[in-house]
Amino acid sequence: QKEVEQNSGPLSVPEGAIASLNCTYSDRGSQSFFWYRQYSGKSPELIMSIYSNGDKEDGRFTAQLNKASQYVSLLIRDSQPSDSATYLCAVKRGSYIPTFGRGTSLIVHP
Amino acid sequence: DTAVSQTPKYLVTQMGNDKSIKCEQNLGHDTMYWYKQDSKKFLKIMFSYNNKELIINETVPNRFSPKSPDKAHLNLHINSLELGDSAVYFCASSPSRADEKLFFGSGTQLSVL
């Protein structure tokens, strides 16, 4: 069974710090990796996608992928209170349906 | 215009009842999904529907049935509701099954009493 594992948290960081969110997956055939952000009471929204090993940067967000270790992470630089949310890691293989992790709750305190 | 819309937003009902949740997308996408999110935020796939092909998560009880009158709509019908069905149900769509990005509806909070 394909699994995506995340620490549920909460991860608490001070404003301005770097938040590091981690995700591991079991399916070695996985090809696409995503980070969704979900504010309380809202629906998930895609913030990052990554497909090849290495880093991908978009503004304050950096996704990192290591397929050999089956590990994907999301770094948020200069964390803001508005970044407080649950971050869901999702993994996809070909045309298969994306599998989500349980999400990590991030709290950025002023 | 809302891209993926679900109704109702809140649904409170008694055990044993039958209920439906409606979903419509105006994005022209070919693939639609239903996900269930439990109290611990675990987002679990229930169904995927693409060009009349239905993929069912085998762990979903057969009390749950998706109904798609056309490719812009994927409704979820639930028979004989149980307490454990209480959750938030999200509809989502994507341009195709191979497409990565999911567009989610705002969710339906189902409470079974």
Boltz contact constraints between the chains, C-beta under 6 A:
constraints:
  - contact:
      token1: [A, 32]
      token2: [B, 100]
      max_distance: 6.0
  - contact:
      token1: [A, 43]
      token2: [B, 90]
      max_distance: 6.0
  - contact:
      token1: [A, 43]
      token2: [B, 104]
      max_distance: 6.0
  - contact:
      token1: [A, 43]
      token2: [B, 106]
      max_distance: 6.0
  - contact:
      token1: [A, 43]
      token2: [B, 107]
      max_distance: 6.0
  - contact:
      token1: [A, 44]
      token2: [B, 104]
      max_distance: 6.0
  - contact:
      token1: [A, 46]
      token2: [B, 101]
      max_distance: 6.0
  - contact:
      token1: [A, 49]
      token2: [B, 100]
      max_distance: 6.0
  - contact:
      token1: [A, 86]
      token2: [B, 41]
      max_distance: 6.0
  - contact:
      token1: [A, 95]
      token2: [B, 97]
      max_distance: 6.0
  - contact:
      token1: [A, 95]
      token2: [B, 98]
      max_distance: 6.0
  - contact:
      token1: [A, 97]
      token2: [B, 45]
      max_distance: 6.0
  - contact:
      token1: [A, 97]
      token2: [B, 48]
      max_distance: 6.0
  - contact:
      token1: [A, 100]
      token2: [B, 43]
      max_distance: 6.0
  - contact:
      token1: [A, 102]
      token2: [B, 42]
      max_distance: 6.0
  - contact:
      token1: [A, 103]
      token2: [B, 41]
      max_distance: 6.0
